[in-house]
Amino acid sequence: MNLLSVIPLNVFVDRFMEGGPLFMSFILICLLLALFFVVMGFVNLKKDAVKSKKMTNLASDASVLGLVFGFLGSIIGMITAFDAIESMGEISAGMMAGGLKVSFLTTVFGAITFILPRIGIIVLKTLQRS
């Protein structure tokens, strides 16, 4: 039995590639950085409060950057889709829906990149105040 057939990882990889590897990679880097900064904020919570707050701010900035990359990728994807529609003339509703779906994948991934670290940031800020 193949391990990859058990894990639905291929679905995520397919969506990642479908959304455009360039922007999706930038968003993934922002997600990883934001999560790293959140973890470092928790690690430094008791040892160094100033460094913990700095890590919290860096996590916040990285998550916002991921969200912005998501919107930028979506806008560029929509412009590309509309250019293709313009050059083809008439298209089917299915083709239009497929183009819009691909353009919104970066927005969804950017929103996830914003929301997941934001939960950690809220908890971290609450602990920093107490």
C-alpha positions as CSV (number, residue, x, y, z in Angstrom):
1,M,0.0,0.0,0.0
2,N,1.4,3.4,-1.0
3,L,1.6,6.0,1.7
4,L,0.6,8.8,-0.7
5,S,-2.6,7.1,-1.5
6,V,-3.6,7.1,2.2
7,I,-2.8,10.7,2.8
8,P,-4.9,13.3,0.9
9,L,-1.7,15.4,0.4
10,N,-2.0,15.2,-3.3
11,V,-5.2,17.4,-3.2
12,F,-3.3,20.2,-1.4
13,V,-0.3,19.9,-3.8
14,D,-2.7,20.0,-6.8
15,R,-4.4,23.1,-5.4
16,F,-1.0,24.7,-4.6
17,M,0.2,24.1,-8.2
18,E,-3.2,25.2,-9.7
19,G,-3.0,28.5,-7.8
20,G,0.3,29.3,-9.4
21,P,3.5,28.2,-7.8
22,L,5.1,31.6,-7.6
23,F,2.5,33.4,-5.5
24,M,1.6,30.3,-3.6
25,S,5.2,29.9,-2.7
26,F,5.5,33.5,-1.4
27,I,2.3,32.9,0.7
28,L,3.7,29.7,2.1
29,I,6.9,31.4,3.1
30,C,4.9,34.1,4.9
31,L,2.9,31.4,6.6
32,L,6.0,29.5,7.8
33,L,7.6,32.8,8.9
34,A,4.5,33.9,10.8
35,L,4.2,30.5,12.6
36,F,7.9,30.6,13.4
37,F,7.6,34.0,14.9
38,V,4.6,33.0,17.0
39,V,6.5,30.0,18.3
40,M,9.5,32.1,19.1
41,G,7.2,34.6,20.9
42,F,5.9,31.8,23.1
43,V,9.4,30.5,23.8
44,N,10.6,34.0,24.8
45,L,7.4,34.8,26.8
46,K,9.0,34.3,30.2
47,K,12.6,34.8,29.4
48,D,12.5,38.1,27.4
49,A,9.3,40.1,27.3
50,V,10.7,42.6,24.8
51,K,11.8,39.9,22.4
52,S,8.5,38.2,22.7
53,K,6.6,41.4,21.7
54,K,9.0,41.9,18.8
55,M,8.3,38.3,17.6
56,T,4.6,39.0,18.0
57,N,4.9,42.1,15.8
58,L,7.0,40.2,13.2
59,A,4.4,37.4,13.1
60,S,1.6,40.0,12.6
61,D,3.6,41.6,9.7
62,A,4.3,38.3,8.0
63,S,0.7,37.2,8.2
64,V,-0.5,40.4,6.7
65,L,2.1,40.1,4.0
66,G,0.8,36.7,3.2
67,L,-2.8,38.0,2.9
68,V,-1.6,40.8,0.6
69,F,0.3,38.4,-1.6
70,G,-2.9,36.3,-1.8
71,F,-5.0,39.3,-3.0
72,L,-2.2,40.4,-5.4
73,G,-2.1,36.8,-6.9
74,S,-5.8,36.8,-7.2
75,I,-5.9,40.1,-9.0
76,I,-3.2,39.1,-11.4
77,G,-4.9,35.8,-12.0
78,M,-8.2,37.6,-12.8
79,I,-6.4,39.9,-15.2
80,T,-4.8,36.9,-16.9
81,A,-8.2,35.2,-17.2
82,F,-9.9,38.2,-18.6
83,D,-7.0,38.6,-21.2
84,A,-7.7,35.0,-22.2
85,I,-11.4,35.7,-22.5
86,E,-10.8,38.8,-24.5
87,S,-8.6,37.0,-27.0
88,M,-11.0,34.0,-27.4
89,G,-14.1,36.1,-27.8
90,E,-17.0,33.9,-26.5
91,I,-16.4,31.4,-23.8
92,S,-18.6,28.9,-21.8
93,A,-19.7,29.5,-18.3
94,G,-17.6,26.5,-17.2
95,M,-14.4,28.0,-18.6
96,M,-15.3,31.3,-16.8
97,A,-15.9,29.5,-13.5
98,G,-12.7,27.5,-13.8
99,G,-10.7,30.7,-14.4
100,L,-12.2,32.4,-11.4
101,K,-11.7,29.4,-9.2
102,V,-8.0,29.4,-10.0
103,S,-7.7,33.1,-9.4
104,F,-9.3,32.8,-5.9
105,L,-7.0,30.0,-4.7
106,T,-4.3,32.5,-3.8
107,T,-6.9,34.6,-1.9
108,V,-8.0,31.5,0.1
109,F,-4.4,30.5,0.9
110,G,-3.6,34.1,1.9
111,A,-6.6,34.2,4.2
112,I,-5.5,31.0,5.9
113,T,-2.0,32.5,6.2
114,F,-3.6,35.5,8.0
115,I,-6.0,33.6,10.2
116,L,-3.9,30.7,11.6
117,P,-1.0,32.9,13.0
118,R,-3.6,35.5,14.1
119,I,-5.0,32.9,16.6
120,G,-1.6,32.4,18.1
121,I,-0.9,36.2,18.1
122,I,-4.2,36.8,20.1
123,V,-3.2,34.2,22.6
124,L,0.3,35.5,22.8
125,K,-0.8,39.1,23.4
126,T,-3.2,37.9,26.1
127,L,-0.4,36.1,27.9
128,Q,2.0,39.1,27.5
129,R,-0.5,41.4,29.2
130,S,-0.8,39.1,32.2
